[in-house]
Amino acid sequence: MSFLTDAERGIVPARVVRLGRDRAAEILDLDELVWSANPPPEYRRLAAESLDFGRTIGVEAPAREAGGGPVLAAIASSSPFDLPVPGGRAPAAGLSWVGVRPDYRRRGFLRALIAQHFADCRAAGEPLSLLFASEMSIYGRFGYGLAATGVKLRLAHGARLRPLPAARPPVELRFETASWQAHGGTVESIDRQVAHGPAARPGTAMHRLAGARRLELMGDPPPSPRLEPWRILIASRAGRPTGYALVRRDGKWDEAALPVGTATVRQFQALDPASGHALWQELVNLDLVTTVVTPWLAPDDPLAAWLEDWRGARPTLVDREYVRLVDLPAALAARRYGAPIDLRLAVCDRLLADNNGVWRLRADPDGAEVAKTAELAADAVAVADAVADAVADVTLDIRDLGSLYLGGVGAAGLADAGLVVEGRPGAVAELARAFGSVRAPGTPSLF
Ligand SMILES: CC(C)(COP(=O)(O)OP(=O)(O)OC[C@H]1O[C@@H](n2cnc3c(N)ncnc32)[C@H](O)[C@@H]1OP(=O)(O)O)[C@@H](O)C(=O)NCCC(=O)NCCS
């Protein structure tokens, strides 16, 4: 595997290695060191089970003392997704478990892991990589663009929702203690229908643990003895499960003996509007609960439209999914476009040289053709260089193409920010119309 040396910068020789199941304990020890965690043995067992060892890599640094073994100093793993993208699906790698030992940081180990990850994506025929970032400033330099945002709401008890017509058949609700044995099948089935249905949001990346196994994971012991186990509210219509919410209440009272409980909804899915509406209606009316905290929702989640007082729910907006086009032509050909487009895109990619160049994208709602028409000069690694170097309708960095890819970020906004540069009047508007998605991108759970 690849060797890294950088004596000039004082970087120790290190190598990227593949990590098999036999290294599970070391991987978990490192992960806990990185994330300041102290999980119980049962959680460690499940965490190890969730790792895909064929896709787990690490960086080994030389032994610290004579006779010692190499030190596992960094890890990363990924999960394969059949990712919904606008108008279709594309193979994608969800990068996670990224961590470097605190005493081995800033030596280029993350950079080495990312280089290996990109090579692995290409070998596996996955043109896209996606991730959630612990800190926003880490991944832009590697060509990841923010593609999906999320909103969290804090709903007051009794928050009013716009009414819907009475549902036929009606929605029935059950409130039970969540368990893998009892509810795994239901949760997994609903998740699958959401991820594979015609209304799947671009970017919906359901980890193989997102359904049944996640429930088992949620059996992690409550952080305080007062906290209840996860409960599940299940909606069904005519005997068929149509939605669920995983929720936990903290059972708090204030000094005047008034209930001030918070209910946290970890996961929420609904297959139709009536079921989603009934679930939220029930959640905001739970007894002894003054605040319901939602999971991260897509900006156009139905709850935003139902709430009579959305502002009163104090929306918080954060970055969620980041997208990296690892194989530009394959990625652009995998999605569909909302309007016909014939554009030459000059794309700067300082890490993956074959993405760098001028690409002609010809597409309509039925298909797309992508071909390189010119190389950029080797030193054209920034958009300003490329604008000077190439004749193109639009010039942009691979990072910003990643932001546009799922259709949730507008090309005009990036052009107004000076990040997408128009070479022909009207080209940015064409790009914006073609790349936009009918539904905001987003995914309900971390992977
Ligand atoms: C974030 C983390 C993985 C970086 O690992 P690392 O090996 O120190 O990173 P590298 O030395 O390869 O740095 C690569 C580049 O990223 C930058 N970088 C690294 N960590 C950064 C951070 N937290 N914020 C901003 N930039 C960061 C470095 O400055 C370097 O930039 P340059 O190459 O342009 O000079 C490591 O600090 C870590 O494990 N942090 C805690 C866990 C975590 O946040 N993991 C990420 C999960 S999404």
The ligand as an SDF file (V2000), in Angstrom:
LIG
                    3D

 48 50  0  0  0  0  0  0  0  0999 V2000
   -9.9330   16.2040   11.7490 C   0  0  0  0  0  0  0  0  0  0  0  0
   -8.8030   15.2040   11.7860 C   0  0  0  0  0  0  0  0  0  0  0  0
   -9.2850   13.8830   11.1870 C   0  0  0  0  0  0  0  0  0  0  0  0
   -7.6380   15.7460   10.9320 C   0  0  0  0  0  0  0  0  0  0  0  0
   -6.6210   14.7840   10.8390 O   0  0  0  0  0  0  0  0  0  0  0  0
   -5.0860   15.1880   10.5810 P   0  0  0  0  0  0  0  0  0  0  0  0
   -4.3370   13.9460   10.2920 O   0  0  0  0  0  0  0  0  0  0  0  0
   -4.6340   16.0260   11.6950 O   0  0  0  0  0  0  0  0  0  0  0  0
   -5.2020   16.0660    9.2730 O   0  0  0  0  0  0  0  0  0  0  0  0
   -4.0230   16.3220    8.2160 P   0  0  0  0  0  0  0  0  0  0  0  0
   -2.7220   16.5160    8.9500 O   0  0  0  0  0  0  0  0  0  0  0  0
   -4.0370   15.2850    7.1560 O   0  0  0  0  0  0  0  0  0  0  0  0
   -4.4940   17.7000    7.6310 O   0  0  0  0  0  0  0  0  0  0  0  0
   -4.9600   17.8300    6.3500 C   0  0  0  0  0  0  0  0  0  0  0  0
   -5.3860   19.2670    6.1660 C   0  0  0  0  0  0  0  0  0  0  0  0
   -6.5980   19.5060    6.8910 O   0  0  0  0  0  0  0  0  0  0  0  0
   -6.4260   20.5940    7.7960 C   0  0  0  0  0  0  0  0  0  0  0  0
   -7.1740   20.2740    8.9970 N   0  0  0  0  0  0  0  0  0  0  0  0
   -7.0590   19.1740    9.7350 C   0  0  0  0  0  0  0  0  0  0  0  0
   -7.9220   19.2070   10.7500 N   0  0  0  0  0  0  0  0  0  0  0  0
   -8.5970   20.3540   10.6580 C   0  0  0  0  0  0  0  0  0  0  0  0
   -9.6200   20.9420   11.4350 C   0  0  0  0  0  0  0  0  0  0  0  0
  -10.1110   20.3440   12.5360 N   0  0  0  0  0  0  0  0  0  0  0  0
  -10.0860   22.1430   11.0290 N   0  0  0  0  0  0  0  0  0  0  0  0
   -9.5900   22.7420    9.9240 C   0  0  0  0  0  0  0  0  0  0  0  0
   -8.6210   22.2150    9.1600 N   0  0  0  0  0  0  0  0  0  0  0  0
   -8.1260   21.0340    9.5240 C   0  0  0  0  0  0  0  0  0  0  0  0
   -4.9170   20.6500    8.0460 C   0  0  0  0  0  0  0  0  0  0  0  0
   -4.5240   21.9350    8.4490 O   0  0  0  0  0  0  0  0  0  0  0  0
   -4.3670   20.2690    6.7040 C   0  0  0  0  0  0  0  0  0  0  0  0
   -4.4400   21.3730    5.8320 O   0  0  0  0  0  0  0  0  0  0  0  0
   -3.3790   21.6020    4.6430 P   0  0  0  0  0  0  0  0  0  0  0  0
   -3.0320   20.2530    4.1090 O   0  0  0  0  0  0  0  0  0  0  0  0
   -4.1300   22.4390    3.7000 O   0  0  0  0  0  0  0  0  0  0  0  0
   -2.2280   22.2610    5.3070 O   0  0  0  0  0  0  0  0  0  0  0  0
   -8.2690   14.9670   13.2170 C   0  0  0  0  0  0  0  0  0  0  0  0
   -7.8900   16.1980   13.7450 O   0  0  0  0  0  0  0  0  0  0  0  0
   -9.2990   14.3170   14.1440 C   0  0  0  0  0  0  0  0  0  0  0  0
   -9.3070   13.1120   14.2840 O   0  0  0  0  0  0  0  0  0  0  0  0
  -10.1620   15.1400   14.7900 N   0  0  0  0  0  0  0  0  0  0  0  0
  -11.1790   14.6530   15.7210 C   0  0  0  0  0  0  0  0  0  0  0  0
  -12.2060   13.7620   15.0380 C   0  0  0  0  0  0  0  0  0  0  0  0
  -12.8180   14.3840   13.8200 C   0  0  0  0  0  0  0  0  0  0  0  0
  -13.1910   15.5360   13.8320 O   0  0  0  0  0  0  0  0  0  0  0  0
  -12.9180   13.5860   12.7560 N   0  0  0  0  0  0  0  0  0  0  0  0
  -13.5540   14.0070   11.5190 C   0  0  0  0  0  0  0  0  0  0  0  0
  -14.8720   13.3310   11.4500 C   0  0  0  0  0  0  0  0  0  0  0  0
  -15.8950   13.9750   10.1900 S   0  0  0  0  0  0  0  0  0  0  0  0
  1  2  1  0
  2  3  1  0
  2  4  1  0
  2 36  1  0
  4  5  1  0
  5  6  1  0
  6  7  2  0
  6  8  1  0
  6  9  1  0
  9 10  1  0
 10 11  2  0
 10 12  1  0
 10 13  1  0
 13 14  1  0
 14 15  1  0
 15 16  1  0
 15 30  1  0
 16 17  1  0
 17 18  1  0
 17 28  1  0
 18 19  1  0
 18 27  1  0
 19 20  2  0
 20 21  1  0
 21 22  1  0
 21 27  2  0
 22 23  1  0
 22 24  2  0
 24 25  1  0
 25 26  2  0
 26 27  1  0
 28 29  1  0
 28 30  1  0
 30 31  1  0
 31 32  1  0
 32 33  2  0
 32 34  1  0
 32 35  1  0
 36 37  1  0
 36 38  1  0
 38 39  2  0
 38 40  1  0
 40 41  1  0
 41 42  1  0
 42 43  1  0
 43 44  2  0
 43 45  1  0
 45 46  1  0
 46 47  1  0
 47 48  1  0
M  END
$$$$
